[in-house]
Amino acid sequence: MASSMTMSGFASSAFFPSQLAYSNLLSMKPYAAPFFKLPFAAKAVRASSAALLKADPTDPIVIEKESSSSTKNILACPVCMDRLSSIGDHVFLSVDSARGSNLVCKTCKKSYSGKETHLELIAASGAKKYGDAMPIATEFFRLPLMSFIYERGWRQNFVWGGFPGPEKEFELMKDYLNPVLGGNIVDSSCGSGLFSRLFAKSGLFSLVVALDYSEGMLSQCYEFIKQEKSFPKENLILVRADVSRLPFVSGSVDAVHAGCAIHCWPSPSTAVAEICRVLRPGGVFVASTYIFDGPFNFFPFLGLLRQNFAQISGFQFFLSERELEDICTACGLVGFACTRNRQFVMFSATKPS
């Protein structure tokens, strides 16, 4: 498909896939490749220098050593950010460890309990009558229907914006993540766990944290895992948390991934600042999103439209790679690099050592 995609075309393919009837969605299986093959000729761009980033997915991956941070308990209280302790001898290193678990913060004395499918680590955990009112973009992905269709038609539509598909995206991000392989990784805004499961099955990380604000998405991730008989459940945990209040000890995380998510965050800069806080020195942040450049630059009042659209819906959209670099730099990350394919962009930045 040509890159000169209309705004309405993007909305229908990326946010509102009208070409998929609900009756058809019910019979669709979890993530399958699109019905046609999309030639992927991504251009590599390093925004901070003139050098080009060259990623070869066929290069062998060598894990030199396991990061020291990956062997520690990294979970923290989302209220005071101090390390959480387990009540009893419970060890949180597998998908099934959340059920019946209890965590306590020795500083603020707040306790957190595990649900059937995940650990509940949001600031409002335990509140009986109060619940945070979240933007439309956040609440949209909490709908049960969205959890069901995400890998049964929704995610496949991303090819219209240049996304090459999960497997190829996973190969692309390996080059960015190479310095931290063997350590832990947080898959932030993981949705139904498409990449969390790929991270776990790859064996490249000592701990994978599938993190999302949507209870339905985490439950769907859990169901997909149960359906795979040989899935490696060890060293994978599911956590419900707010990306703007990450429940991890400062400097304890080796890598954070956010696949097609940053444009759904109410405040990308606040979230990236949190990511920088939890990353260890030398830790890597890698993410993907859409860029509205090229023909979109001629759209009148695009900047004003973007601002109003974000205020009303909570959805963001970016006009250039430089905007993403600005966010990373302002939040303390360095070494920005990105790869483009039409509207698709994958980018990475590192916490200074």
N, C-alpha and C positions, 0 to 999 in steps of 0.2 A: 504494500500500500504506500502511496506517495506520502512524503512527510508533510505536505500542505494539508493537514487535517483540520477540519473546522472545529470551532468550540463546541458546537452541538454534537459533532461526531465524537469528540473526546469524552464528553459527558455521558453519552449513551454507551460508550464502550468501556470506559474506565470506572465510572461511578454508577451509572444506571443502564445496565445491559438489556435494553428493551428488545434486542433481537432474540432473546431466549424466553420462550413461554414457560410459565410455571409448571405446566403439565409435563413438559419435556425435562425440566430440571429434576423432577422426582425420579426419573429413570436413569439419570446420569451417574456415573461412577466418580469417585474422588479423582483428583487431578489427572487428566489425560492430555496428551499433546494436541495442539490444534489440528483441524481437519486438513490443513495445508502446511507445507514447509515454508518457513520464512527465511530467506537468505540473510544471514547475519554478518554484516561487515561493519563492525563497530570501529569508530575512530577513537584513538586514545589521545587524551589531552592532559597535560600537567599544567594547571593554571598558574602555578607559582614559578615556573621556569619555562625555558624554551624547549627543554628535552621532552621527548615523547615517552609515555609509559607503554612498554611492550609486554603484554601478558600472553603466554603460550599455555593454554590449558593442558597440553600434553606433557609439560615438564613434570618430572617426578617430584613428589612432595616428601621432604625429609624433615622429620621432627628431631631436632637436636637434643632438647631437654624439656622437662616439664617445668613450667613456671612455679616458683615457690608459692605464689598467691593462690594457685589452684588447689593446694592441699589443705587450705584453711576453710573454716566456716565463714562465708562471706555475707551471710544474711544479717541485716541490720533493722532496727526499729525505724519505721517510716516517720515517727514523731520526733525522736531525739537523735537518730542516726547512730546510736551505739549498737554494738554487736549483740545479737540475740543468742540466748542460750536455750537448749532444749530441756524440757521437764522429763526426767527419766533418762533412759538409755537410747532414746530414739535417734537414729542417724538419717539425715536427709540427703540420700545419695541415689534415690531411685524414684521412678514414676509413682510407685505405690506407697511411698513413705509419707505422703500428705495425710492419708486417712487416719484419723484418731490422734494426730500429732498435736503437741502443744509447745509453744515458744513463749519465752518471757524476756522482757528487757529489764535488766537489773538496775538500770539507771532511773527510768521513769515508771517502772513497775507495771507497765502495760503488757497484757498477754495476748497472744494470737493463736488461733486454733486452725487446724487443717480441715479442709472440706473433703468430699468424696474424691474429687479429681485434682485438687490443687491446694497450695498454701495461700491463705488470705492475708496479704500484707499491704493494706492501704491504711491511711491515717484514720479513716472513719470505721475501721474494723471494730466490731463489738457494739456499735451504736444501734439501738433498737428502734428509734423513731426518726432518726435523721439519716439522710442520704444526700451526697453532693449532687447538685444539678450540673450536669456536664453539657458541653456544646453538642449541637446536632451531629457533627461528624463523629463524636465519640459514641453517642447513644445509638446512632445508626448501625454501628457494627456490634452492638449488644443485642440487636434483634435476633430471635431464634432463627428466622428465615435466612438472615445473612450468614450465620454460622453454618447452616446447612448447605447453602449454595456456593460458599466461597471457593471450594475446590471442585465443585460440580458445575462449573460454567462461568462463574464470575472471574476468577483469576485467569482463565484461558483467554478472556477478552483483552488482556493487557498487550497481546501481540500487536494490536492495532496502534498502540503508542510506541512500538519499537522494543518492548520487552522480549528478550530471546527465549524465555521459558526458564523454569526453576533450575533444571540441570545445568544449562549453559550459564545462568547467572551464578550458580554455585561454583562452577569452574572459574569464572571471571574473578570472583571474590577471593579465591584461594591465594592469588598473587598478593593481594592486599593484606591478607591474614597470615602470610607465611612467617613473619617475625614472631608471632605469638602462638603458633601451633604447638599443641601439647599443654596449653594452659586452659583456663575456663573461658566460656563465651556466654553472653546474655543475648538472646534473640528477642529484642524489644519490639513490642507490638507484633507479636508472632502470629496473630490470627489463629487459624486452625492448626498451626504448627508445621506448615509446609517445609520451611527451612530448618526448624528445630529438629525435625525428624531426620533430615539430611545430615545435619551436623552430628547427631547422635550416631547414625549408622556409618558415618565416615571413619569414626575412630580417631579423628584428628584432635579431639579435645578431651581433657580430663573431666570436665563438667560442663553440661549444657543446661542453661536456665531458659525455659520457654516462658516468656512474660507477656501478659496482655491485661487490659482493663476489663475485657469482656468475659464474663463467666461462661457464656455460651461457646465462645471460641475455644476456651481452654477445655471445656467438656468435649467439644468435637475433636480436639487434638488427642485427648485421652482415649476416645472411642477409636480413632484411627490407629493408635498405638496398640490397643487391645486386639484389633483385627489382624495384626501382623504377628504370626506365631513366633517368629524368630527375632523379633525386635529387641535390641539391646536396651533394656529398661534401666540398667545400672547407669549411674552418673548423668541422669536426666531428671530434672524436677520442673514442675509446672507451678508458676507463681502468678497470682493476680496482684497487680500493682499499677500505680500511676507513673507514667514516664517522667513526669515533672517532680516526682518524689520517690526516687528509686530506693528500694529497701536493701541497699548493699553498703558495706563498710567502705569508707573513702579509701581509694587507692588499692582496692582488692580485686578488681576485675581486669582480665587480660584483653578482652575484646568485647565490643558491643556491635551487634548487627541490627539494622532496621530496614527490612525489605518493603519497599513501596509503602512507607508509613509516615515519613516526616511531614508530608502535605496534609495528613489527618490530625496532626498534633495542634492543640489550641495555641501554643506558643513554642515554635521550634527552637528559639534561642534559649528559653528556660530549660527545655528538655536536653539540648546539647550541652548546656552548662552542667546539668546533673550528670550527664554521661561523662563529661570531663572529670567531675568530682570522683566518680567511682572507678574510673580507669587508673591503673597503676602507671607510673612513669614508663613510657615506651608502649603503653597500651594503644590499641587500634580501634577506631570507630569506622565502620563501613556501612553505607546505606545506599538505597536507590529511590528514585522518584521521577517525576516528569519535569521537563523544561519547556516552557512556552516561548520559544524564540522563532526565528525565521519569519514565516508569514504572519505569525501572531503579533510581531512588532508593529505591523501596520494597522492593528486594530485600534480604533480611536478610544481614548480615555481608558486604556487597559490598566494603567496603574491605579486609577480611582476605582475601577470596577473590581480589581483584585482586592483592594482594601475593604470595600463594602461587602464583597462576597465572603471574605474571611470573617468579618465581624458578625455576619448573620448566620453563617453555616458552620464555622469552625474549620472549614477546608481551606488550605493555603494552595497557591500555585506560584512557581518560580519562573522568572523571565530569563535567567542566565546562570551559568556555572559560577560566575563571580559572586552572585548572591549567596550561594551555598558556601563558597569559600569565606565570605565575610562573616557568616554565622559561626563557622568553625573557628576562625581566627579570633573573633570577639569573645568566644567562650574558652579560649586558651589552648586550642589545638593547632598543630603546625603540620607542614608537609602535605598540604591539600593536593589531591590528584583525582582525576575522574576519567571515565570512559563513556562515550556517547554513541547512541544509535537512534537517530531521529529524535523523538521526544524523550526517550529513555536515557537516564544518566545513572551511573553507579559512581559513587565518590568515596573517598577515604581521607582520614586525617589522623594524626597521632598526638598523644599527650607527650609533651617534652620530657626527656629523660633528666 
